[in-house]
């Protein structure tokens, strides 16, 4: 994508669908070369970029969660305790969850809240962290930023006043394309996105998800995404989500 969201000229320049392996090049090799060549200002990916405290731990022995001295684990416990009674309490697990997971427990429907290091996500986390290490060696290092497409869509649906069922139905076989088109057209009607290529992007869940991630990247670049309260939260892993309610334009903010 190129353009500025509040000027209504944010445009989808290209859709690269299913960038798979080619001969001896792995798909991530191709992705690295593409990013190296394009040098984008923001790259959002739908994958965690950090691991839970227990996965990152290098201690030779484990005292257990309740006796753990890791500050992240202690903070997660404090968050979980403060949320008791607001809704049904869920067990905090530093083996699969990060601070962000616990902090956001009561903000989203359970179906959207898959732990950071679940069986589905763990391989993606490893790939994302490996890609980031490769991007760090470039003359102009490229930083990956983390979002969650299901959560981002849920935010956009609420903030644009759309039917909340859209947040679940955009992947449905029967009505998925219709619901994906509805969200993209709403972004166009509200002046965030040009109309070109909407049909192409809505044609598949993969292209649509990539477009949403790119849109979140554009919003974050100009300060219209949720931001960590402090550097500690950022280091532990933060998921950037849209905040369209801010007055336009807002000054760009760098962490």
N, C-alpha and C positions, 0 to 999 in steps of 0.2 A: 504494500500500500504506500501511497504518497499523498501529501496534502495535509491540511490542518482541519481537524474535526469541526471546530466552531465556525469555520468559513464555508462549510458546506461543500468543499471540494476534495474531501477524502475519497480517493479512488483506488479501486482494486486494479493494479497494473498487470498482475500475472497470477495464474493459478497453476501450481505444479502438483499434480496429483500422483500420489503413490511413488515417491522417489526411492525405488528399490535398488538392489545390487546390480552392478553392471560389470560383467567379466570378473576381474579380480578386485574390483572396487566395492567395498561394502556400502550400504545405503548411507551410513554415517560419514563415510569418506566423501561421498558426493555432496552431502549436506554441508560438510565443513568447507569444501571448495566453493560451493555456492555462496556461503556467508562471507568467506574470505574475499571473494570477488566483488560482492555487492556492498559490503561494509554498511549495513543498515544502522540507523540510529537506535532502534530498539528491536529486540527479538524476544517475543513472549512464547513460551512453550507450555503445553498442557501436561506438565510432569513436575514432580517435586525435584528440587535441586540440592536438598540437604537430607540427611538421614536422621532418624530418631535418636535420642540420647544413648540408648542401650547399644545401638548399632555402631555409633561413633566411639563408644567407650573403649579405652585401652588399658583399663585396670586389670591386674593379674587375677583378681578374685572379685566376686560380686557379693555385696552384703545384703542384697535384696532391695526392693523398691523403697520400703519404709525407712531403711537405714542408709539409703544412698546419699552421698554428699554432693552429687552433681547438682549445680544450681538450677539447671533446666528441669530436672526431675522434681526438685523441691518446688519450683514455681508451678509446674503442672499439677502437683498435688494441691497446692494452694488454690489454684483456679478451680479444680474439680470440687474442692470443699465449698468454695463460695457459691457454686452453682447448685448445690444440693437443695432440693425442695422446690426449685422453680419448675422443673419437669422431672420426669423419671431419671434418676441418677444412672449414668453409664460409667463403667469401670475405666479408669485411666490406665493406659498401657504404654510405657515409654519404650517398649520394644517395637511397636508399630506406629506410634503417634508422636508428633512433634507438639511444641507449644501452640502453634496455630490451630492444630486439630482440636485441642482441648478448649482453647479460647473461643472457638467458633461453634462448639457443640450445639448451642441453643439458638443459633441463628438460621440453621438450614434444616430442611426435611431430612430424615434419616437416610433416605435413598440416595442423597447427594453426598453424604458424609462417609466416603470410603477412606480408611486410614492411609496415611502417607506410605507406609511400608507394607501394604497388603500383598497377597500373593500375586495379584494382577499388576501392581505398580512397581514392585521391587526391581524387576528387570529394567523398567523405564528409568528408574532413579539412577541406576548404574550407568546406563547409556548417557543420560543427561549430564551426569557429573564428569564422565569421561570426555564428552564433547566440550564441556566448559574448560577442562584442562588443556585441550588442544587449542581452543580459541584464545587461551591466555598467552600462548607463545607468539601470537601474531605481532607485527610491529605496532599495529593499533589493535590492542586486545578488544574482543567483543564480549560483552557481558550478556548472559542469558537471564531473563526475568521470568518468574514463575506465575502462572495463572492457573485457573481451573475452569475449563469451558462450561461444565454443567453449572458451577456456581456463578460464573459470569453471566450466563444466559438467565439464570434465576434473578440476578440483580437487574438486568436490562428489562426483563418482563415486568418487574415491580415498578421500576423507575419510569417506564414508558406507558404504564397503565394498561398492559395487555393481559389477556386471559392467562391466569397462572398455570393452567393445564399445558400451555405451550412449553413450559420448562421441562416437561416430561415427554411430551408428544413429538418433539422435533426429531427423535430417532425412530418413531413408529413407522412401520412399513406402509400402512394404509394412508395416513395423513401427514407423514413426516415432511415431505417436500412442501406441502401447502403451509405447514406451520413454520418451516424454515424461511420460506418466502415472505410470510407475514411479518416476521421479526426484521428481516432485511429491509422490507418496504417501510416499516415503522421508523427505522433508523434514517432512511432517506427522507421521509415526510417531516421528521424533526430536524432536518438540516445537518445531519452528521455524515451522510454517505451519499455519493453519487449513485444514480440509478443503473449505470452501465454494469453489465456482468452479473446482475442479481440472479437471473435464471441459471447461469452456469454454476455459480457458487452454491445455489440451493439444490442443485441436482444430486449431490451426494453428501452424506453426513461428514465425511472426511474434509471435503472442501469447505463446507459450512463451518466446521469446527476451527479450521485454520484461519478462516476469515474473521471469526469472532476473536481468536487469539491476537490476530494482527490489529483488529480494532482496539482491543484493550491496550496493546502496545502504543498505539497512537494517543489514546487517552492518558496513559501513564506519562508519556513524554512531555505532556503539557500540564501534568499535575491533577488529572481527573480520575484518580484511582485511590482506593484505600491504601494507607501507608502505615508501616510499623510505628508503634509508639516510641521506639528507641532503637539504637544500634544492636542491642542484644536480641530483640525480636527479629531483626533483619538477618543477623548471623545464624539464628536458629532455623530460619526458613519462613518466608512470608509469601502469601498468595495475593497477588494484586487483582482487585476487582473494581468494576466501574462505579464511579460516583458522578452521575450526570447532573445532580442537583446543584452543583457549585455554580456560582455566577460566571458567565463567560465574558471575556477570556480571563483566565487566571494565570498569574506569573508562573513560569516553569520553575519547578523545584528539583534540586539535585540532592541526593543523600550522600 
